[in-house]
Amino acid sequence: MRPEILFPLFAPVSALPGVGPKLAEALERLAGAKVIDLLWHLPSGVIDRRVTHNIAAARAGRVATLLVRVGRHQPPLTPRQPYRVFCGDDSGSLVLVFFHARGDYLSRVLPLGSERLVSGTVDLFADSLQMTHPDVIVDPRQSDSLEPFEPVYPLTAGLNPRTLAKLIASALQRAPDLAEWHDAALKTQRGWPAWREAVLEAHHPADAAAVLPEAPARMRLAYDELLANQLALALIRAHGRRGSGRVIESEGRLARKALAALGFRLTGSQERAIAEIAADMAAPRRMLRLLQGDVGSGKTVVALVAMLNAAECGFQAAMMAPTEVLARQHHATIAPIAEAAGVPVALLTGRDKGQARAEILAGLASGALPLVVGTHALFQEGVAFKDLAFAVIDEQHRFGVHQRLELSAKGQVTDVLVMTATPIPRTLMLTAYGDMEASSLTEKPPGRRPVDTRAVPAERFDEVIAALRRRLADGAKAFWVCPLVEDSAQSDLAAAETRFAELRAIFGPAVGLMHGRMKGEDKDRVMQAFASGPVRLLVATTVIEVGVDVPDAKVMVIEHAERFGLAQLHQLRGRVGRGDKPSACILLYSPPLSANARARLAIMRESEDGFRIAEEDLRLRGAGEVLGTRQSGMPTFRLADLTLHRDLLDVARDDVRLILAADPALESERGRALRTLLYLFERDLAVKYLRSG
């Protein structure tokens, strides 16, 4: 149960005064549905409202706060004219301008002869200073109500700055004093305020520097969030280790037979990963391990060895891929190797129907089929295994955590290996996959040659076509990637269907088309024709980003390359360079380039190291976007910025290690405060594991 002291913060935003359904909807869209979401909606800047000494010192185009004496009012002669109020001080004069204003209201707030503090942007009009619709008009005796530095918040449709500021002020009144969960020495060393004080300071900046990420209050709140993340992951991992697993310890007989049929030696990092996975499987606890490796680093073979080890011990193993194309690709890769060891591998997708499907389901239920590769169809209700002991989930970030759990739930105590070909920056590894052990494949198999990567402006399109013609004539195959499926009135990006028609007019029927809106069987047919048939140039969207393996493909053209993220460009480039002949990747871009786009293209030209590229991608785009769209398995941080607060993440990880070593059940005074922290950042699941331990 969430502690009672936090109840006011987890009330719906509609509990705040003046919030009806329409306003609640806007607040939910902007920040979230709960009061606490408004506390986490921090200012992005400030307006300097400090009083300027006199009108003469005010500068056009800037915000000024002035003490003025109200002179005459000049109501408009026609409705289209503004209402003007002439004011002044000893140094000069200022005209306040109002459109569609009521005279009685202005006479009341700006009485003749009175002094008023007015604040707003000053403009120069016909040689006189004016302020149109001042943001603030107050009696000087009420100057205390004017913050010297007014916070500026991100907004959404249906919310104005005044309303939002008022609602955040209401939310702040609900913030309680909470027991301190931080180590006293760390708090003193960093100069951090207490939690409630930090929240108030973050929303009432004392100066422009107070809204920067390195301001003490902001650092404190960012660290709170990172500590909650690391503590939750550590508790989940500890809970997973407590749960008994089963010992899967093979002699490696089947794996040796399969590897003998490969025709090449494994890399050092493949052998190391195989040993790490084998040790996990042989331990008497459930395995949860991440295998990350660059495009073409040989993850599938590592996974197959582990699956064969499970089969040798009399168990079943399954591999789940995010798309049918990739599932078929994996099956085509591993089936011949496994069968060389005498082990059949089934393929199960949503498209399999009738007798063939019934036979596969019967084989899985009876145990006659030890290995299976498939899509999310594997965890559907009608699929039952006799004894699933090992599950491999490919491209982990394309599945939610619940899907991972659904597949592993098909067995009694299933060991899980998740794989990704998107190398994960270390900071994301710690925050998103900290509940897992990790193995990394850092080498490419022998014989792989580097890909010649060039950035080419779109106006040199004809030269690209000429170069492509030469490579196709030499027997190579090529990909041409476009960002959209069909032309859109809202976008100037090349559409796959339009480009397909143009290239087909140039190269004839050897051009094929593949995109995500096509039916599965149509995609498979085109892919088959490209891999081993008449199609030599495949025009596609990013549907070919993951897993497609055509060794004859030597050229990758990526149109509008400036619009793609670094990780995605790297994934696409990984579709070529898979044989021992030279390969090329052409990044076609449309000038002018933004600084970020220029940096991305430069990094692609300089490096093929997916781990370096992943770190650069994090630096350029931020954590939320690094793995493409925001994924359900990825944490989203409201207060911490992983590109700016990386050092805090390391401190949090070390802090958690010390905390749990001294107080694993969080029962001390600080431990109880840390439980509150977990609830504050909605890591309730971790507390449940703590209680169940």
URRAFEN-V990522 format. One record per run of one state. SS is the DSSP state (A for helix, B for strand, O for the rest). FROM is the first residue (numbers start at 1). LEN is the number of residues. Records with the same first field share a line. If there is no record, write none. Layout:
BEGIN
SS->FROM-LEN ; FROM-LEN
END
This chain:
BEGIN
O->1-3 ; 11-1 ; 16-5 ; 31-3 ; 40-5 ; 49-2 ; 53-2 ; 58-5 ; 75-8 ; 90-2 ; 99-4 ; 110-5 ; 126-2 ; 133-3 ; 139-1 ; 146-3 ; 153-8 ; 174-10 ; 191-4 ; 204-4 ; 212-4 ; 243-1 ; 245-8 ; 261-7 ; 283-2 ; 286-2 ; 294-5 ; 313-3 ; 321-3 ; 341-4 ; 349-5 ; 367-4 ; 375-1 ; 380-8 ; 395-1 ; 399-2 ; 409-6 ; 421-5 ; 433-4 ; 442-9 ; 474-3 ; 482-2 ; 485-10 ; 515-5 ; 533-4 ; 541-1 ; 545-8 ; 560-1 ; 564-2 ; 574-9 ; 590-5 ; 607-3 ; 622-1 ; 626-20 ; 663-6 ; 681-3 ; 693-1
A->4-7 ; 13-3 ; 21-10 ; 35-5 ; 55-3 ; 103-7 ; 140-6 ; 161-13 ; 184-7 ; 195-9 ; 208-4 ; 216-27 ; 253-8 ; 268-15 ; 299-14 ; 324-17 ; 354-13 ; 376-4 ; 396-3 ; 401-8 ; 426-7 ; 458-16 ; 496-15 ; 520-13 ; 542-3 ; 561-3 ; 566-8 ; 595-12 ; 610-12 ; 623-3 ; 646-17 ; 669-12 ; 684-9
B->12-1 ; 34-1 ; 45-4 ; 51-2 ; 63-12 ; 83-7 ; 92-7 ; 115-11 ; 128-5 ; 136-3 ; 149-4 ; 244-1 ; 285-1 ; 288-6 ; 316-5 ; 345-4 ; 371-4 ; 388-7 ; 415-6 ; 437-5 ; 451-7 ; 477-5 ; 484-1 ; 495-1 ; 511-4 ; 537-4 ; 553-7 ; 583-7
END
